[in-house]
Every structure is written in structure tokens, then in C-alpha cells.
Amino acid sequence: MDLGAMLKDKRVLVTGASSGLGSHFARLAARCGARVVIAARRKARLDALAQELQALGSPQVLVLEMDVASEASVHGAFEAIAASGPALDVVVNNAGISAAAKAIEQTMADYDEVMAINLRGVWMVSTEAARRWVAAGRGGSIVNIASIQGERVAPGISAYSVSKAGVVHMGKSLALEWAKHGIRVNTIEPGYIHTDLTGPMWETDYGRELVKRIPMRRLGKPEELDGALLLLATEAGSWMTGATIAVDGGHLCSAL
């Protein structure tokens, strides 16, 4: 079964697409021949990525400046999608931030921002897509990008962990509610992945100690998330909803 071919000509929205895993997922969709919608707050980066996606084989690329923490911005982005071509088939909720701090030292402003983007943003993008799919009498696939921090915890990132735990549970709840409409909602929990954004951390003593705690004794690569994403985004996973897949080198089942 060629999972990539099953994404050909599908319309795929990737949030947080301006860098990191978001840009990787957008490139994956483009290589599969999908019509890609890339959304983020940093439009200049999206414009550069759009040219790359066209060269990779996407038949249509739409760039959207969107803030997932803003209801008006999310609604406006979906209006632009509706006006620019076919309906969405897949939504990849990837936008997210972290604010490292001890809980008793974290400001409420930072806590609220993490929740607004990581949790509220996933809710708003998901419900906006689902309303339109239900109104049109069609289904769709939502893939939420959470983290193994949604199940286990580490010091200094409590707000992030809480937000990702919420994303995991949200995926199950929305899957149950929307299954009758043919809308599937599933979640990927990446472990520690080497990206351009996180690269410098893994060269520190702290980072090297973290890697030693991964059972496979190495970091993951962005492309090692591709199989899970394609499974959940395409009809290959047509009977999967409410599922949570960890892609973490065995980290979640490591010894306490």
C-alpha cells in the first residue's frame, strides 16, 4: 500500500508551518502530490516555503497568515480556504509553543499564551473544520500533534505538559462526538526529535543526558513521523479515530 499516493490531490492544512515539524509535514504532503495550505504567524517564512512546495510537486499551495490563538484569525483563514479551491480533506494541528519555567515562577501571561496556542488553538481549528465538513455532509481527518509530555512529565515545562495532555484527551473526545459524521480525529505524540530549532540543545550536557534516557539511545528524525502521519491522514487509517500514537524510540515505556 502506497500511503503517499493516497494523499495525492487531497487538500491538507498544516498549522505552525513556518518552521520545525510544521514545515516538514508540509514538504511531506507536497511530495505526495497534495494541495497544501500552510498557515502560521510568520508569513515571510511561509512565502519562501511555498516556492519549495511547488517545486516538490504540490499542484496548489495556499499561504495563510493565521494566529491559532485568535478566533477571528482562524475563521478568516477558513473563509480564505473555502474561497480558494476544494474543501479541506486533512487538518494537521501542529502549531505550538513552550515556555520553560518552574511552575511557581511562571507568569500567568506565559501560561495563558501556552494554553491559547497549544490547546485553545487546536480546539478552534478543529471545530472550525468540523462545522464546515458537517454542513457539507462530508468527512475529513484531523491529526493533532501532541507530545509524550502529554502522558509523562519533566521538570520546568509544566504548562506545556498540561496543554499537551489536554490535546490528547481532546482528540479522544472530539473523535467520539464526530465519528458519526465521518470525521476522524487522531493524535501523534512525538518524543525527542532533532530539528533545526532544537539542535543546539542536544549538544549541551543536559541534552546528552536526556538522550541517554531514550531506550533506543538516539533522537528521532522528523521523517520518522511520516508513517504515522500518512496512516492517520489517509484512508489507510479509515477505521482509526480517537487513537494516540507515540513515536518516541520507546521513551514512554522506559523504566521509572
Backbone bond lengths (Angstrom), bond angles and torsions (degrees), N, CA, C in turn:
res aa  C-N    CA-C-N  psi(-1)  N-CA   C-N-CA  omega(-1)  CA-C   N-CA-C  phi
1 M - - - 1.464 - - 1.530 109.10 -
2 D 1.315 116.61 124.50 1.457 122.14 179.59 1.524 108.35 -92.84
3 L 1.333 116.44 97.22 1.462 120.08 -176.87 1.526 111.53 -63.89
4 G 1.329 116.40 -37.24 1.452 119.53 179.88 1.510 112.34 -60.66
5 A 1.329 116.57 -41.22 1.464 120.34 -179.45 1.525 111.41 -64.21
6 M 1.332 116.80 -26.45 1.457 120.45 -179.50 1.525 112.08 -72.75
7 L 1.322 117.08 -11.33 1.460 120.84 177.73 1.527 112.16 -96.90
8 K 1.321 116.83 -6.18 1.464 121.36 -176.62 1.524 111.25 -59.09
9 D 1.322 116.05 130.48 1.465 125.59 178.90 1.527 114.12 68.07
10 K 1.332 118.14 0.61 1.458 119.90 172.75 1.533 108.48 -73.67
11 R 1.320 115.28 152.61 1.470 118.51 178.14 1.522 108.50 -100.34
12 V 1.319 114.94 124.00 1.460 121.73 -170.80 1.523 110.17 -124.46
13 L 1.329 116.13 124.42 1.469 121.54 174.39 1.524 109.31 -98.85
14 V 1.324 116.28 129.83 1.458 121.97 174.79 1.521 108.18 -120.83
15 T 1.325 117.24 118.49 1.465 119.77 176.04 1.524 109.51 -90.05
16 G 1.324 114.94 158.84 1.462 118.78 -176.55 1.511 111.69 60.81
17 A 1.335 116.40 38.51 1.464 121.40 -170.76 1.524 113.81 -87.32
18 S 1.323 117.48 0.61 1.463 118.35 -173.68 1.521 113.98 -77.67
19 S 1.338 117.83 -12.12 1.468 119.86 -179.22 1.521 110.30 -163.81
20 G 1.334 115.94 176.63 1.457 122.04 172.15 1.516 114.73 55.24
21 L 1.337 115.53 -138.49 1.458 120.56 -177.57 1.516 112.07 -65.07
22 G 1.327 117.21 -31.10 1.461 119.37 179.64 1.519 112.60 -60.90
23 S 1.323 117.18 -47.11 1.464 119.92 178.79 1.518 110.36 -67.07
24 H 1.339 116.74 -33.43 1.472 119.51 176.75 1.526 110.80 -63.79
25 F 1.329 117.49 -46.03 1.463 120.14 179.73 1.530 111.41 -63.30
26 A 1.325 116.04 -36.22 1.466 119.40 178.24 1.527 110.66 -65.10
27 R 1.329 117.04 -40.45 1.465 120.49 177.87 1.528 110.66 -65.96
28 L 1.313 116.51 -39.56 1.464 120.09 177.44 1.525 110.40 -59.70
29 A 1.320 117.25 -47.95 1.459 120.98 -180.00 1.527 111.02 -61.42
30 A 1.335 116.50 -40.22 1.469 119.93 179.74 1.525 111.01 -64.59
31 R 1.326 116.97 -42.93 1.472 119.96 179.15 1.525 111.14 -63.24
32 C 1.322 116.75 -26.67 1.467 120.76 178.49 1.526 112.09 -83.95
33 G 1.320 117.36 -1.06 1.459 120.93 178.47 1.512 114.28 83.91
34 A 1.335 117.28 20.52 1.460 120.78 179.36 1.527 110.78 -80.78
35 R 1.316 114.61 157.78 1.462 121.34 169.68 1.531 105.95 -85.44
36 V 1.320 117.09 115.90 1.455 120.38 -168.20 1.525 111.42 -106.20
37 V 1.316 115.40 131.52 1.462 122.35 172.39 1.523 106.52 -110.63
38 I 1.328 116.93 117.80 1.461 120.72 -179.02 1.522 108.68 -109.57
39 A 1.325 115.43 131.12 1.458 120.70 -175.42 1.517 110.32 -133.58
40 A 1.319 116.04 139.90 1.462 122.58 176.60 1.518 107.53 -173.75
41 R 1.327 115.88 177.56 1.461 119.78 178.44 1.526 112.50 -84.10
42 R 1.329 117.63 -22.49 1.469 121.08 -175.76 1.525 109.72 -98.47
43 K 1.321 115.31 89.03 1.464 120.28 -172.82 1.523 113.11 -66.15
44 A 1.313 118.08 -34.50 1.470 120.25 -178.49 1.526 110.57 -59.17
45 R 1.317 116.55 -40.85 1.467 120.12 177.89 1.520 110.63 -67.33
46 L 1.317 116.51 -37.02 1.468 119.46 179.35 1.525 111.00 -65.91
47 D 1.328 116.96 -38.58 1.469 120.08 -179.91 1.525 110.47 -61.39
48 A 1.333 116.57 -40.73 1.467 119.95 178.42 1.523 110.57 -67.70
49 L 1.324 116.61 -40.09 1.461 120.46 179.16 1.519 111.30 -65.49
50 A 1.321 117.34 -36.76 1.464 121.29 -178.00 1.527 111.27 -58.18
51 Q 1.311 117.09 -41.32 1.468 120.19 178.89 1.531 110.42 -63.10
52 E 1.310 115.65 -39.16 1.464 120.51 178.82 1.527 111.01 -65.82
53 L 1.324 117.10 -40.26 1.463 120.84 -178.49 1.527 111.44 -66.02
54 Q 1.312 116.10 -38.02 1.467 119.36 176.88 1.521 110.84 -63.77
55 A 1.317 116.47 -40.69 1.464 120.74 178.73 1.529 111.29 -66.72
56 L 1.328 116.80 -28.38 1.465 120.91 179.72 1.525 112.69 -78.34
57 G 1.330 117.54 -15.10 1.456 119.21 174.96 1.506 116.76 123.80
58 S 1.340 118.45 5.41 1.464 118.99 177.68 1.520 109.83 -71.49
59 P 1.347 118.23 127.54 1.465 120.46 -179.57 1.522 113.55 -74.10
60 Q 1.334 117.36 -15.32 1.463 121.06 178.47 1.524 108.76 -155.62
61 V 1.325 116.06 129.59 1.459 120.96 177.08 1.522 108.30 -126.07
62 L 1.319 115.83 127.21 1.462 121.11 176.85 1.518 108.26 -116.45
63 V 1.323 116.23 128.85 1.463 122.65 178.93 1.514 108.78 -101.76
64 L 1.335 116.29 128.08 1.459 120.66 179.84 1.518 110.40 -129.63
65 E 1.320 116.71 124.87 1.454 120.52 170.61 1.532 106.37 -81.29
66 M 1.322 116.37 110.76 1.454 120.36 -174.68 1.522 110.98 -139.48
67 D 1.323 115.12 135.00 1.455 122.52 174.45 1.519 106.95 -107.14
68 V 1.330 117.36 109.80 1.467 120.26 -174.73 1.524 112.08 -67.03
69 A 1.342 117.13 -14.01 1.461 120.09 178.82 1.525 112.17 -84.25
70 S 1.338 117.12 -5.79 1.461 122.06 -177.91 1.522 110.61 -110.41
71 E 1.319 116.79 119.80 1.464 120.51 179.87 1.519 111.07 -60.88
72 A 1.332 116.46 -41.29 1.464 120.14 179.82 1.524 111.27 -64.67
73 S 1.329 116.55 -40.30 1.460 120.35 -179.93 1.523 111.17 -65.70
74 V 1.329 116.90 -43.21 1.464 120.82 179.10 1.523 110.57 -63.17
75 H 1.327 116.64 -46.78 1.469 119.83 -179.79 1.529 110.67 -61.95
76 G 1.334 116.59 -43.21 1.454 120.00 179.31 1.517 112.60 -62.39
77 A 1.321 116.43 -37.91 1.460 120.46 179.20 1.527 110.50 -65.07
78 F 1.316 117.47 -42.03 1.459 120.11 179.85 1.530 111.39 -69.14
79 E 1.310 117.35 -32.05 1.459 119.81 173.95 1.524 110.19 -64.05
80 A 1.336 116.83 -40.60 1.466 120.68 178.22 1.522 111.05 -65.75
81 I 1.320 117.39 -37.76 1.467 120.94 177.48 1.520 110.08 -63.21
82 A 1.336 116.25 -45.49 1.465 120.81 -178.44 1.521 111.65 -63.19
83 A 1.334 116.30 -32.20 1.464 120.11 -176.56 1.523 113.00 -84.19
84 S 1.335 116.68 -9.33 1.467 118.98 -169.78 1.521 115.07 -109.70
85 G 1.333 117.78 1.95 1.457 117.22 -179.49 1.505 112.67 157.65
86 P 1.325 117.15 -156.51 1.461 121.61 -177.21 1.527 112.30 -61.90
87 A 1.321 115.60 160.11 1.463 120.75 176.94 1.524 110.15 -65.67
88 L 1.303 114.93 157.40 1.461 119.93 175.61 1.522 110.66 -67.13
89 D 1.306 115.07 147.32 1.464 121.84 171.83 1.524 111.35 -109.03
90 V 1.342 115.58 -32.85 1.462 120.84 -173.52 1.528 109.07 -138.23
91 V 1.325 115.62 138.07 1.465 121.99 172.23 1.523 108.38 -120.65
92 V 1.322 116.59 125.75 1.459 121.73 175.41 1.523 107.71 -109.83
93 N 1.324 115.90 105.63 1.463 121.58 179.86 1.523 109.11 -83.77
94 N 1.321 115.05 92.78 1.459 121.02 -174.64 1.528 113.65 -110.02
95 A 1.332 118.36 -21.55 1.463 121.22 -175.15 1.519 110.56 -57.28
96 G 1.321 116.11 134.32 1.459 119.60 179.34 1.509 111.70 -172.06
97 I 1.322 115.51 157.52 1.458 121.60 177.33 1.522 108.74 -137.80
98 S 1.320 115.58 168.71 1.455 121.13 172.39 1.518 108.21 -132.77
99 A 1.308 116.18 154.61 1.467 121.10 176.85 1.518 106.98 -137.82
100 A 1.312 115.57 91.74 1.465 120.59 -174.90 1.525 111.10 -69.77
101 A 1.315 115.11 123.12 1.465 121.08 177.37 1.517 108.63 -173.57
102 K 1.316 116.26 149.39 1.453 119.41 171.59 1.524 108.77 -64.33
103 A 1.321 116.28 144.35 1.463 120.15 -173.79 1.522 112.31 -55.86
104 I 1.321 118.13 -41.68 1.461 119.46 -176.72 1.522 112.66 -75.62
105 E 1.346 116.49 -8.50 1.459 120.42 178.66 1.525 112.50 -108.06
106 Q 1.309 117.39 -8.44 1.464 120.70 -176.62 1.519 110.54 -76.30
107 T 1.311 115.49 134.05 1.461 118.77 177.99 1.523 109.65 -76.00
108 M 1.320 116.03 152.78 1.459 119.36 177.64 1.526 110.85 -65.99
109 A 1.317 116.85 -28.96 1.465 119.62 178.37 1.526 110.50 -63.57
110 D 1.336 116.46 -43.41 1.465 120.11 178.71 1.529 110.67 -67.97
111 Y 1.327 115.97 -42.18 1.470 119.98 177.81 1.527 110.41 -59.08
112 D 1.316 116.61 -46.86 1.467 120.98 -178.51 1.527 111.52 -63.33
113 E 1.334 117.02 -36.32 1.462 119.67 179.81 1.525 110.80 -67.00
114 V 1.333 116.47 -42.17 1.463 119.94 177.21 1.518 110.63 -59.45
115 M 1.315 117.39 -46.11 1.461 121.03 -179.77 1.525 111.72 -66.87
116 A 1.315 116.26 -38.33 1.462 120.12 -178.33 1.526 111.98 -62.90
117 I 1.326 116.40 -40.40 1.465 120.38 -177.74 1.524 111.50 -86.46
118 N 1.321 116.72 -49.71 1.465 120.65 -172.41 1.521 113.89 -74.73
119 L 1.321 117.39 -31.79 1.463 120.53 -173.79 1.528 112.14 -114.76
120 R 1.313 116.44 -57.89 1.464 119.97 179.41 1.526 111.07 -61.24
121 G 1.340 115.92 -38.49 1.461 119.53 -179.83 1.513 112.47 -63.39
122 V 1.342 117.22 -41.57 1.464 120.99 177.56 1.529 109.66 -62.83
123 W 1.321 115.98 -41.73 1.470 120.78 178.44 1.528 110.98 -60.46
124 M 1.340 117.19 -48.27 1.464 120.20 -175.79 1.520 112.16 -67.06
125 V 1.323 117.39 -42.97 1.466 119.87 179.56 1.528 110.10 -65.77
126 S 1.322 116.57 -42.32 1.469 120.65 -178.88 1.532 111.34 -64.19
127 T 1.322 116.59 -47.89 1.463 119.11 -177.16 1.520 111.74 -69.28
128 E 1.323 117.60 -33.78 1.470 120.27 177.05 1.525 109.83 -63.94
129 A 1.336 116.49 -43.54 1.470 119.52 177.97 1.521 110.69 -64.87
130 A 1.323 117.07 -44.90 1.460 121.00 -176.05 1.524 111.77 -64.45
131 R 1.332 118.29 -40.80 1.473 120.37 178.03 1.524 110.87 -56.44
132 R 1.303 115.43 -42.90 1.463 119.94 -177.11 1.533 110.78 -71.60
133 W 1.315 116.93 -39.46 1.467 119.34 177.68 1.528 111.05 -65.31
134 V 1.318 117.30 -43.27 1.468 120.62 179.56 1.527 109.95 -63.66
135 A 1.317 117.21 -43.86 1.468 120.67 179.75 1.516 111.57 -62.45
136 A 1.326 116.68 -32.97 1.471 121.04 -178.80 1.524 112.13 -87.22
137 G 1.321 116.74 -6.17 1.464 120.04 -179.19 1.507 113.32 69.12
138 R 1.318 116.76 34.03 1.453 120.89 -179.61 1.521 109.89 -133.08
139 G 1.319 116.22 160.94 1.460 120.97 179.25 1.509 111.52 -96.68
140 G 1.309 115.42 -173.22 1.444 121.75 178.67 1.517 109.37 -175.32
141 S 1.311 115.65 174.39 1.463 120.98 -179.33 1.519 109.71 -124.35
142 I 1.322 115.85 130.50 1.464 122.33 174.29 1.525 107.87 -114.48
143 V 1.326 115.58 127.47 1.464 121.02 177.17 1.528 107.25 -119.14
144 N 1.314 115.94 113.88 1.459 121.35 179.06 1.524 110.30 -94.16
145 I 1.318 116.06 136.24 1.459 120.92 177.68 1.529 107.65 -99.91
146 A 1.320 115.69 106.47 1.456 121.28 179.58 1.524 108.44 -101.01
147 S 1.307 118.39 -128.63 1.457 122.91 -179.46 1.520 108.10 -172.07
148 I 1.328 116.76 157.08 1.457 118.58 172.87 1.525 110.65 -63.41
149 Q 1.342 116.58 -16.39 1.456 119.97 174.99 1.531 111.52 -67.79
150 G 1.322 117.24 -11.40 1.445 120.18 174.56 1.516 112.85 -74.35
151 E 1.341 116.52 -13.47 1.464 120.91 179.41 1.529 112.84 -118.87
152 R 1.327 116.11 -36.88 1.462 120.89 177.19 1.533 107.49 -115.34
153 V 1.305 117.21 170.14 1.456 119.72 -176.89 1.523 110.97 -130.26
154 A 1.325 113.93 160.10 1.463 122.02 175.70 1.521 107.09 -139.21
155 P 1.324 117.57 153.46 1.470 119.22 -177.68 1.521 112.27 -69.06
156 G 1.323 114.75 146.07 1.457 120.28 171.80 1.510 116.60 87.25
157 I 1.321 117.91 0.13 1.469 119.75 179.04 1.537 110.65 -136.50
158 S 1.313 115.76 41.52 1.460 120.48 -175.22 1.525 112.65 -59.34
159 A 1.325 117.44 -44.34 1.461 119.87 -178.24 1.528 110.48 -61.37
160 Y 1.317 116.40 -42.85 1.470 120.80 178.23 1.522 110.45 -61.02
161 S 1.339 116.58 -46.00 1.462 120.60 -178.59 1.526 111.10 -62.13
162 V 1.323 116.39 -43.02 1.465 120.40 178.56 1.524 110.68 -61.28
163 S 1.321 116.34 -42.82 1.468 119.48 -178.84 1.521 111.30 -64.58
164 K 1.325 117.43 -40.29 1.466 120.10 -178.44 1.526 111.73 -73.51
165 A 1.338 117.69 -31.92 1.456 119.99 173.01 1.527 109.87 -62.90
166 G 1.325 115.47 -38.36 1.462 119.40 176.48 1.508 112.49 -63.91
167 V 1.332 117.39 -38.56 1.465 121.08 178.55 1.524 110.59 -63.56
168 V 1.330 116.90 -42.15 1.467 120.44 179.22 1.524 110.35 -60.87
169 H 1.311 117.03 -47.49 1.470 119.99 -178.04 1.526 110.93 -70.91
170 M 1.323 117.13 -34.68 1.454 120.64 176.70 1.526 110.60 -60.12
171 G 1.331 115.97 -41.84 1.462 119.57 179.99 1.512 111.97 -58.11
172 K 1.311 116.40 -42.43 1.466 120.43 179.45 1.529 111.14 -67.58
173 S 1.326 116.83 -43.41 1.452 121.20 -177.66 1.524 112.21 -64.93
174 L 1.340 116.21 -46.26 1.463 119.59 -179.94 1.527 111.18 -69.15
175 A 1.327 116.46 -34.33 1.472 119.67 177.05 1.521 110.46 -59.23
176 L 1.316 116.54 -43.99 1.459 120.93 179.93 1.528 111.18 -63.88
177 E 1.312 115.72 -42.27 1.466 120.69 -175.89 1.529 112.21 -70.87
178 W 1.322 116.85 -34.09 1.462 120.02 -171.19 1.530 114.96 -105.03
179 A 1.315 117.26 -1.22 1.467 119.73 -177.08 1.526 111.82 -57.27
180 K 1.326 117.65 -37.93 1.457 121.08 -177.67 1.523 112.16 -66.32
181 H 1.337 116.34 -16.84 1.467 120.26 178.08 1.530 112.18 -94.89
182 G 1.316 116.93 2.97 1.463 119.61 -178.03 1.513 113.00 77.81
183 I 1.315 116.76 17.99 1.464 121.58 178.40 1.526 108.38 -100.13
184 R 1.310 116.21 119.92 1.466 121.44 179.61 1.527 110.03 -100.32
185 V 1.325 116.11 137.92 1.464 121.60 178.49 1.522 108.19 -129.35
186 N 1.306 116.41 117.58 1.461 121.71 -178.92 1.522 110.09 -133.90
187 T 1.320 115.33 165.46 1.463 120.20 -172.95 1.524 110.87 -133.10
188 I 1.331 115.34 138.35 1.457 122.10 171.66 1.525 108.08 -108.26
189 E 1.321 115.68 133.33 1.464 121.64 175.57 1.526 109.22 -110.66
190 P 1.319 118.12 93.85 1.468 118.64 176.35 1.526 110.76 -70.19
191 G 1.325 114.62 147.43 1.453 119.92 168.70 1.514 108.57 -88.22
192 Y 1.322 116.37 -148.50 1.458 120.25 -179.44 1.535 109.29 -77.13
193 I 1.330 115.34 115.96 1.464 122.72 -176.81 1.530 109.38 -114.30
194 H 1.316 116.22 137.16 1.468 120.67 176.68 1.526 108.97 -83.46
195 T 1.333 115.65 116.57 1.460 121.53 174.55 1.528 108.39 -130.51
196 D 1.327 116.11 172.70 1.462 119.49 177.43 1.526 111.01 -60.22
197 L 1.335 116.07 -33.20 1.459 120.25 -177.56 1.525 112.03 -72.39
198 T 1.334 116.91 -37.86 1.464 119.98 -175.53 1.521 112.83 -96.21
199 G 1.320 117.46 -9.14 1.457 121.99 -174.06 1.522 115.48 -47.27
200 P 1.350 118.65 -51.01 1.477 119.16 -177.33 1.523 113.88 -59.23
201 M 1.340 117.72 -31.26 1.460 119.42 -177.45 1.521 111.92 -64.47
202 W 1.342 116.19 -34.56 1.471 119.08 -175.66 1.516 112.48 -74.17
203 E 1.330 116.81 -8.40 1.459 120.80 176.99 1.523 111.87 -92.47
204 T 1.331 117.24 -2.04 1.461 121.16 178.62 1.533 109.87 -90.23
205 D 1.335 116.33 163.50 1.467 120.29 176.78 1.524 110.54 -59.96
206 Y 1.319 116.56 -39.52 1.463 120.81 179.28 1.528 110.36 -62.32
207 G 1.322 116.14 -45.58 1.458 120.33 -179.82 1.517 112.84 -63.42
208 R 1.323 116.17 -42.04 1.467 119.51 179.64 1.535 111.22 -64.56
209 E 1.317 116.66 -34.61 1.469 119.89 177.42 1.528 110.67 -68.07
210 L 1.334 116.75 -36.57 1.464 120.10 177.26 1.522 111.20 -61.71
211 V 1.320 115.79 -43.24 1.466 120.16 -177.80 1.525 110.48 -62.68
212 K 1.322 117.71 -34.57 1.468 121.04 179.98 1.525 111.91 -63.20
213 R 1.327 117.25 -21.47 1.463 120.54 -178.34 1.527 112.59 -88.25
214 I 1.318 116.86 -4.29 1.463 120.80 175.76 1.531 107.70 -83.35
215 P 1.329 119.68 125.32 1.467 120.25 -177.68 1.524 114.18 -52.55
216 M 1.330 118.40 -36.67 1.459 120.33 179.30 1.524 112.69 -81.72
217 R 1.341 116.09 -2.00 1.468 123.20 173.39 1.532 113.78 59.55
218 R 1.299 115.66 32.29 1.467 119.02 174.84 1.522 109.50 -157.39
219 L 1.333 115.26 163.40 1.453 121.31 174.58 1.521 110.11 -78.00
220 G 1.304 115.47 156.19 1.450 119.52 172.48 1.517 110.86 -81.83
221 K 1.320 116.07 161.56 1.463 122.51 175.33 1.525 108.32 -109.90
222 P 1.321 118.94 147.12 1.464 120.41 -178.49 1.523 113.37 -51.17
223 E 1.338 117.07 -38.67 1.458 119.89 -177.55 1.531 112.77 -68.20
224 E 1.324 117.00 -14.47 1.459 119.43 177.62 1.528 112.19 -78.08
225 L 1.320 116.68 -3.11 1.464 121.83 171.86 1.527 111.95 -93.37
226 D 1.336 116.55 -10.16 1.462 120.58 -172.48 1.520 112.80 -61.23
227 G 1.323 117.36 -43.13 1.457 120.36 -177.04 1.513 111.71 -60.89
228 A 1.329 116.14 -44.67 1.467 119.99 179.85 1.521 110.72 -65.14
229 L 1.322 116.79 -42.02 1.465 119.25 -179.02 1.525 111.39 -64.44
230 L 1.320 117.02 -45.67 1.463 120.08 -178.78 1.523 111.38 -66.41
231 L 1.317 117.09 -37.33 1.458 120.10 177.18 1.523 110.80 -60.09
232 L 1.321 116.32 -48.18 1.461 120.40 -175.39 1.527 112.94 -76.33
233 A 1.327 116.84 -27.90 1.461 120.12 -176.99 1.522 113.18 -82.05
234 T 1.319 117.87 -24.72 1.463 121.30 -172.77 1.523 112.12 -109.06
235 E 1.320 115.01 177.50 1.464 120.94 179.15 1.524 112.67 -69.20
236 A 1.324 116.67 -7.16 1.468 118.78 173.81 1.524 110.66 -62.13
237 G 1.330 115.91 -26.86 1.465 120.99 177.88 1.514 111.71 -109.95
238 S 1.323 116.50 35.43 1.465 120.97 -171.99 1.525 114.67 -62.75
239 W 1.338 117.94 -20.39 1.465 119.80 178.86 1.522 111.11 -108.86
240 M 1.322 114.65 20.89 1.463 120.34 178.33 1.523 109.81 -110.07
241 T 1.297 117.17 119.78 1.463 121.71 170.30 1.517 108.33 -151.85
242 G 1.320 115.73 144.25 1.453 120.65 -174.64 1.516 113.31 78.03
243 A 1.322 116.99 9.44 1.464 120.85 -177.72 1.524 110.74 -86.22
244 T 1.320 115.41 151.60 1.462 122.50 175.05 1.524 107.89 -127.70
245 I 1.327 116.11 120.73 1.457 121.33 -177.32 1.518 109.83 -113.89
246 A 1.321 116.78 119.58 1.462 121.59 174.95 1.515 109.45 -87.34
247 V 1.315 116.28 130.98 1.474 122.21 174.74 1.522 104.90 -124.17
248 D 1.351 115.50 91.06 1.464 118.67 -163.82 1.523 115.52 -147.24
249 G 1.322 117.80 14.80 1.460 119.10 -179.69 1.522 113.65 65.48
250 G 1.339 115.96 22.51 1.448 120.34 -179.84 1.519 115.41 86.12
251 H 1.336 116.70 10.00 1.459 120.05 -172.43 1.534 112.68 -62.67
252 L 1.339 117.65 -39.25 1.462 119.61 -177.96 1.518 112.62 -65.73
253 C 1.310 117.60 -24.86 1.481 119.06 -179.08 1.527 111.05 -102.02
254 S 1.323 116.79 17.46 1.462 119.47 179.00 1.530 110.62 -73.80
255 A 1.305 116.31 160.69 1.465 121.86 -176.65 1.524 110.61 -67.80
256 L 1.302 115.57 143.47 1.469 120.56 176.79 1.530 110.21 -80.87
